[in-house]
């Protein structure tokens, strides 16, 4: 049985990997989990990691081109 979550064991962004296999995995609907890869979040970005930012009526939250929060509401 194929696992839907594929763990990728790298710790640096520039580590060589099997790029073609990763693309195949993504295109087949799998999730790539880079559990050892650092993903630094700036102090300014920290504000987006709070539950208070979410409107319970919204389906998703993103930033528009000018950096303002926009919400897509459920239909």
N, CA, C and O atoms as a MOPAC input file, in Angstrom:
PM7 MOZYME 1SCF
protein

 N      0.83700 1    -1.18900 1     0.00000 1
 C      0.00000 1     0.00000 1     0.00000 1
 C      0.88300 1     1.25400 1     0.00000 1
 O      1.82500 1     1.35700 1     0.78500 1
 N      0.57400 1     2.18700 1    -0.87200 1
 C      1.32500 1     3.43700 1    -0.94200 1
 C      0.91700 1     4.36400 1     0.17900 1
 O     -0.26900 1     4.51900 1     0.47000 1
 N      1.90500 1     4.98300 1     0.81000 1
 C      1.62500 1     5.97300 1     1.84500 1
 C      1.28100 1     7.29700 1     1.17000 1
 O      1.89000 1     7.66500 1     0.16500 1
 N      0.30200 1     8.01100 1     1.72700 1
 C     -0.07500 1     9.30700 1     1.18200 1
 C      0.86400 1    10.41000 1     1.64800 1
 O      1.00200 1    11.43100 1     0.97600 1
 N      1.51100 1    10.21400 1     2.79000 1
 C      2.47300 1    11.19500 1     3.29300 1
 C      3.86800 1    10.62500 1     3.08900 1
 O      4.20800 1     9.57200 1     3.63000 1
 N      4.66700 1    11.32700 1     2.30600 1
 C      6.02100 1    10.88700 1     1.98200 1
 C      6.99700 1    11.72200 1     2.80900 1
 O      7.06900 1    12.94000 1     2.64700 1
 N      7.74000 1    11.07100 1     3.68700 1
 C      8.72100 1    11.78800 1     4.49900 1
 C     10.02000 1    11.96100 1     3.71000 1
 O     10.57400 1    10.99500 1     3.18500 1
 N     10.48900 1    13.19200 1     3.63600 1
 C     11.72100 1    13.52700 1     2.93100 1
 C     12.74700 1    13.89900 1     3.98700 1
 O     12.55500 1    14.87100 1     4.71800 1
 N     13.83000 1    13.14400 1     4.07800 1
 C     14.79700 1    13.31800 1     5.15200 1
 C     15.97800 1    14.18300 1     4.69100 1
 O     17.07900 1    13.68300 1     4.46200 1
 N     15.72200 1    15.49000 1     4.56000 1
 C     16.79400 1    16.43900 1     4.26500 1
 C     16.72900 1    17.54900 1     5.31100 1
 O     15.67900 1    17.78100 1     5.91100 1
 N     17.84900 1    18.23300 1     5.52800 1
 C     17.86700 1    19.30200 1     6.52200 1
 C     18.29000 1    20.65200 1     5.94200 1
 O     18.34800 1    21.64400 1     6.66900 1
 N     18.58500 1    20.69900 1     4.64200 1
 C     18.95300 1    21.95100 1     3.97700 1
 C     18.21000 1    22.04200 1     2.65200 1
 O     17.97200 1    21.03500 1     1.98500 1
 N     17.85100 1    23.26800 1     2.28500 1
 C     17.08900 1    23.47600 1     1.06200 1
 C     17.85000 1    23.03800 1    -0.19200 1
 O     17.23400 1    22.60500 1    -1.16600 1
 N     19.16100 1    23.14400 1    -0.17800 1
 C     19.93600 1    22.83900 1    -1.38300 1
 C     20.44700 1    21.40100 1    -1.43200 1
 O     21.32900 1    21.08600 1    -2.23000 1
 N     19.90500 1    20.53400 1    -0.59300 1
 C     20.31100 1    19.13000 1    -0.58900 1
 C     19.79600 1    18.43700 1    -1.83900 1
 O     18.61500 1    18.55700 1    -2.16500 1
 N     20.66100 1    17.71200 1    -2.54700 1
 C     20.18000 1    16.98700 1    -3.72700 1
 C     19.13000 1    15.95300 1    -3.32400 1
 O     19.24500 1    15.30800 1    -2.28100 1
 N     18.13500 1    15.81000 1    -4.14300 1
 C     17.09700 1    14.82000 1    -3.86900 1
 C     16.59700 1    14.26600 1    -5.19300 1
 O     17.00500 1    14.71500 1    -6.26400 1
 N     15.73100 1    13.30800 1    -5.10400 1
 C     15.15100 1    12.71100 1    -6.29600 1
 C     13.99300 1    13.60000 1    -6.76600 1
 O     12.82500 1    13.30300 1    -6.51500 1
 N     14.33600 1    14.67700 1    -7.44200 1
 C     13.36300 1    15.68600 1    -7.85400 1
 C     12.23100 1    15.09000 1    -8.68200 1
 O     11.06500 1    15.41500 1    -8.45800 1
 N     12.55500 1    14.23700 1    -9.61800 1
 C     11.51400 1    13.65200 1   -10.46500 1
 C     10.52200 1    12.83100 1    -9.65300 1
 O      9.32300 1    12.85900 1    -9.92800 1
 N     11.01300 1    12.09800 1    -8.65400 1
 C     10.11400 1    11.30200 1    -7.81300 1
 C      9.22600 1    12.20700 1    -6.96700 1
 O      8.04700 1    11.91200 1    -6.77000 1
 N      9.78300 1    13.30400 1    -6.46700 1
 C      8.99500 1    14.24800 1    -5.67200 1
 C      7.87700 1    14.86100 1    -6.51200 1
 O      6.75100 1    15.01100 1    -6.03900 1
 N      8.18400 1    15.20800 1    -7.73700 1
 C      7.17300 1    15.76000 1    -8.65000 1
 C      6.08400 1    14.72400 1    -8.90400 1
 O      4.89600 1    15.04600 1    -8.87400 1
 N      6.48700 1    13.48400 1    -9.15500 1
 C      5.52500 1    12.40700 1    -9.38300 1
 C      4.62900 1    12.21900 1    -8.16300 1
 O      3.41500 1    12.06600 1    -8.29600 1
 N      5.23000 1    12.23200 1    -6.97900 1
 C      4.45700 1    12.07600 1    -5.74400 1
 C      3.43000 1    13.19800 1    -5.58900 1
 O      2.26800 1    12.94100 1    -5.27300 1
 N      3.85700 1    14.43400 1    -5.80900 1
 C      2.93900 1    15.56700 1    -5.68900 1
 C      1.79900 1    15.47700 1    -6.69500 1
 O      0.63800 1    15.70400 1    -6.35400 1
 N      2.13500 1    15.15000 1    -7.92100 1
 C      1.11200 1    15.07300 1    -8.96700 1
 C      0.14000 1    13.92300 1    -8.75500 1
 O     -0.96000 1    13.92400 1    -9.30900 1
 N      0.54000 1    12.94900 1    -7.95900 1
 C     -0.37700 1    11.84000 1    -7.67600 1
 C     -1.17500 1    12.08500 1    -6.39100 1
 O     -1.88800 1    11.19700 1    -5.92500 1
 N     -1.05500 1    13.29400 1    -5.81600 1
 C     -1.86200 1    13.66700 1    -4.66900 1
 C     -1.23800 1    13.40400 1    -3.31800 1
 O     -1.90100 1    13.53900 1    -2.29000 1
 N      0.02400 1    13.03100 1    -3.30500 1
 C      0.68100 1    12.76900 1    -2.02400 1
 C      1.14200 1    14.06800 1    -1.37200 1
 O      1.26000 1    15.10100 1    -2.03000 1
 N      1.39800 1    13.99800 1    -0.07600 1
 C      1.88100 1    15.14400 1     0.70100 1
 C      3.34200 1    14.89300 1     1.03000 1
 O      3.70000 1    13.82000 1     1.51600 1
 N      4.18700 1    15.88200 1     0.76600 1
 C      5.60700 1    15.76300 1     1.08300 1
 C      5.84300 1    16.38200 1     2.45900 1
 O      5.48900 1    17.53700 1     2.69900 1
 N      6.44200 1    15.60500 1     3.35700 1
 C      6.69600 1    16.06300 1     4.72100 1
 C      8.20600 1    16.17700 1     4.91900 1
 O      8.91700 1    15.17300 1     4.96600 1
 N      8.67900 1    17.41100 1     5.03400 1
 C     10.09700 1    17.69200 1     5.24400 1
 C     10.30300 1    17.96300 1     6.72600 1
 O     10.45200 1    19.11600 1     7.13000 1
 N     10.31200 1    16.91600 1     7.53900 1
 C     10.31000 1    17.10900 1     8.99200 1
 C     11.60800 1    17.69000 1     9.54100 1
 O     11.59700 1    18.23700 1    10.64400 1
 N     12.71300 1    17.59800 1     8.83200 1
 C     13.99400 1    18.13100 1     9.30700 1
 C     14.43000 1    19.39700 1     8.58400 1
 O     15.54700 1    19.87400 1     8.79000 1
 N     13.57700 1    19.94000 1     7.75300 1
 C     13.93400 1    21.10800 1     6.95600 1
 C     13.47700 1    22.37400 1     7.66900 1
 O     12.30000 1    22.52100 1     7.99700 1
 N     14.40900 1    23.28000 1     7.90500 1
 C     14.07300 1    24.52800 1     8.57400 1
 C     13.22900 1    25.40600 1     7.66800 1
 O     13.44600 1    25.48600 1     6.45900 1
 N     12.27300 1    26.05200 1     8.28500 1
 C     11.41200 1    27.00200 1     7.56500 1
 C     11.24100 1    28.21900 1     8.46500 1
 O     10.24100 1    28.34300 1     9.17300 1
 N     12.22600 1    29.12000 1     8.43300 1
 C     12.17700 1    30.26500 1     9.35200 1
 C     11.00400 1    31.19400 1     9.03200 1
 O     10.68700 1    31.44800 1     7.87000 1
 N     10.37800 1    31.68600 1    10.08600 1
 C      9.26200 1    32.62100 1     9.96600 1
 C      9.69300 1    33.91800 1    10.64600 1
 O     10.09300 1    33.92100 1    11.81000 1
 N      9.60600 1    35.01000 1     9.90700 1
 C     10.04500 1    36.29600 1    10.45600 1
 C      9.08600 1    36.77000 1    11.54400 1
 O      7.96700 1    36.27400 1    11.67100 1
 N      9.54800 1    37.73200 1    12.31300 1
 C      8.71600 1    38.29100 1    13.38500 1
 C      7.42400 1    38.88700 1    12.81000 1
 O      6.35500 1    38.74200 1    13.40300 1
 N      7.52300 1    39.54500 1    11.67500 1
 C      6.34000 1    40.13300 1    11.02700 1
 C      5.36600 1    39.03200 1    10.60300 1
 O      4.15400 1    39.19900 1    10.73300 1
 N      5.88300 1    37.91100 1    10.09900 1
 C      5.02600 1    36.81100 1     9.65400 1
 C      4.34200 1    36.08600 1    10.81300 1
 O      3.31000 1    35.44400 1    10.61700 1
 N      4.90300 1    36.18100 1    12.01100 1
 C      4.33100 1    35.50900 1    13.17700 1
 C      2.86400 1    35.89200 1    13.39800 1
 O      2.08700 1    35.07800 1    13.89800 1
 N      2.47900 1    37.10600 1    13.03500 1
 C      1.10800 1    37.55800 1    13.24400 1
 C      0.08000 1    36.71100 1    12.49100 1
 O     -1.09600 1    36.69100 1    12.85400 1
 N      0.52100 1    36.01800 1    11.45000 1
 C     -0.39300 1    35.20000 1    10.66000 1
 C     -0.57600 1    33.79400 1    11.22900 1
 O     -1.34900 1    33.00600 1    10.68500 1
 N      0.11700 1    33.47500 1    12.30600 1
 C      0.04200 1    32.15200 1    12.92100 1
 C     -0.75400 1    32.19600 1    14.23100 1
 O     -0.38300 1    31.55700 1    15.21600 1
 N     -1.82700 1    32.94100 1    14.22500 1
 C     -2.68200 1    33.02200 1    15.39500 1
 C     -4.11600 1    32.68200 1    15.00000 1
 O     -4.52300 1    32.91000 1    13.86100 1
 N     -4.86500 1    32.14500 1    15.93100 1
 C     -6.24900 1    31.79100 1    15.63300 1
 C     -7.11600 1    33.03700 1    15.46000 1
 O     -8.16100 1    32.96800 1    14.81200 1
 N     -6.70800 1    34.16600 1    16.02200 1
 C     -7.48600 1    35.38800 1    15.92400 1
 C     -7.58700 1    35.95500 1    14.51700 1
 O     -8.45500 1    36.78700 1    14.25100 1
 N     -6.73400 1    35.52900 1    13.62800 1
 C     -6.74000 1    36.03700 1    12.26000 1
 C     -7.87500 1    35.42800 1    11.43800 1
 O     -8.27600 1    35.97700 1    10.41200 1
 N     -8.37500 1    34.31000 1    11.89200 1
 C     -9.36900 1    33.57300 1    11.11500 1
 C    -10.79100 1    34.04400 1    11.42100 1
 O    -11.18500 1    34.16400 1    12.58200 1
 N    -11.53800 1    34.30300 1    10.37800 1
 C    -12.96000 1    34.58900 1    10.48700 1
 C    -13.67500 1    33.25300 1    10.30800 1
 O    -13.44900 1    32.57100 1     9.30900 1
 N    -14.52000 1    32.86900 1    11.23900 1
 C    -15.16300 1    31.55400 1    11.20000 1
 C    -16.00100 1    31.33400 1     9.94200 1
 O    -16.30200 1    30.19100 1     9.59800 1
 N    -16.38300 1    32.40700 1     9.25100 1
 C    -17.16200 1    32.28500 1     8.01900 1
 C    -16.27500 1    32.07000 1     6.79300 1
 O    -16.76100 1    31.70500 1     5.72300 1
 N    -14.97100 1    32.29800 1     6.95800 1
 C    -14.09100 1    32.21600 1     5.79100 1
 C    -13.60300 1    30.79600 1     5.54500 1
 O    -13.44500 1    30.00300 1     6.47400 1
 N    -13.37300 1    30.50000 1     4.30000 1
 C    -12.89400 1    29.19100 1     3.87800 1
 C    -11.37500 1    29.16600 1     3.81800 1
 O    -10.75600 1    28.15500 1     4.15100 1
 N    -10.77600 1    30.25900 1     3.40300 1
 C     -9.31800 1    30.35000 1     3.42600 1
 C     -8.88300 1    31.80200 1     3.57500 1
 O     -9.67100 1    32.73300 1     3.40800 1
 N     -7.62000 1    31.96000 1     3.89100 1
 C     -7.05100 1    33.28500 1     4.11500 1
 C     -5.77900 1    33.38300 1     3.27900 1
 O     -4.97800 1    32.45000 1     3.25200 1
 N     -5.59800 1    34.49600 1     2.60600 1
 C     -4.37500 1    34.70100 1     1.84000 1
 C     -4.05500 1    36.19400 1     1.83200 1
 O     -4.81500 1    37.00500 1     2.36200 1
 N     -2.94600 1    36.53900 1     1.23900 1
 C     -2.56500 1    37.94300 1     1.10200 1
 C     -2.74600 1    38.35900 1    -0.34100 1
 O     -2.41600 1    37.60800 1    -1.25900 1
 N     -3.27800 1    39.56900 1    -0.54300 1
 C     -3.37300 1    40.06300 1    -1.90600 1
 C     -2.02200 1    40.63200 1    -2.33000 1
 O     -1.06700 1    40.60900 1    -1.55300 1
 N     -1.94200 1    41.12700 1    -3.51900 1
 C     -0.65900 1    41.56700 1    -4.06900 1
 C     -0.03500 1    42.71000 1    -3.27100 1
 O      1.18400 1    42.87700 1    -3.29300 1
 N     -0.84500 1    43.49400 1    -2.57200 1
 C     -0.29500 1    44.59000 1    -1.77100 1
 C     -0.03500 1    44.18400 1    -0.32000 1
 O      0.30100 1    45.02800 1     0.51100 1
 N     -0.19300 1    42.87300 1    -0.01200 1
 C      0.14100 1    42.37700 1     1.31100 1
 C     -0.98300 1    42.46100 1     2.32600 1
 O     -0.76800 1    42.20800 1     3.51100 1
 N     -2.18100 1    42.81300 1     1.87700 1
 C     -3.32400 1    42.87600 1     2.79000 1
 C     -4.00600 1    41.52200 1     2.84400 1
 O     -4.01300 1    40.77500 1     1.86500 1
 N     -4.58100 1    41.21600 1     3.99800 1
 C     -5.28100 1    39.94800 1     4.16900 1
 C     -6.58100 1    39.95500 1     3.37300 1
 O     -7.35600 1    40.91000 1     3.43500 1
 N     -6.80400 1    38.89500 1     2.63600 1
 C     -8.09900 1    38.74000 1     1.97200 1
 C     -8.66200 1    37.38500 1     2.36000 1
 O     -7.91200 1    36.43100 1     2.56700 1
 N     -9.95200 1    37.30200 1     2.45600 1
 C    -10.61500 1    36.08200 1     2.88500 1
 C    -11.59500 1    35.64200 1     1.82000 1
 O    -12.27900 1    36.46500 1     1.21000 1
 N    -11.66000 1    34.35200 1     1.60000 1
 C    -12.65600 1    33.79700 1     0.69100 1
 C    -13.71900 1    33.14800 1     1.56400 1
 O    -13.43000 1    32.26500 1     2.37100 1
 N    -14.93300 1    33.59600 1     1.38800 1
 C    -16.01800 1    33.10300 1     2.23000 1
 C    -16.72100 1    31.92100 1     1.59300 1
 O    -16.78700 1    31.78800 1     0.37100 1
 N    -17.24100 1    31.07300 1     2.45400 1
 C    -17.99500 1    29.90000 1     2.00200 1
 C    -19.21400 1    30.35900 1     1.23900 1
 O    -19.83000 1    31.37100 1     1.57100 1
 N    -19.55400 1    29.60800 1     0.22000 1
 C    -20.74800 1    29.98100 1    -0.56800 1
 C    -21.93300 1    29.16900 1    -0.13500 1
 O    -23.02600 1    29.33600 1    -0.67500 1

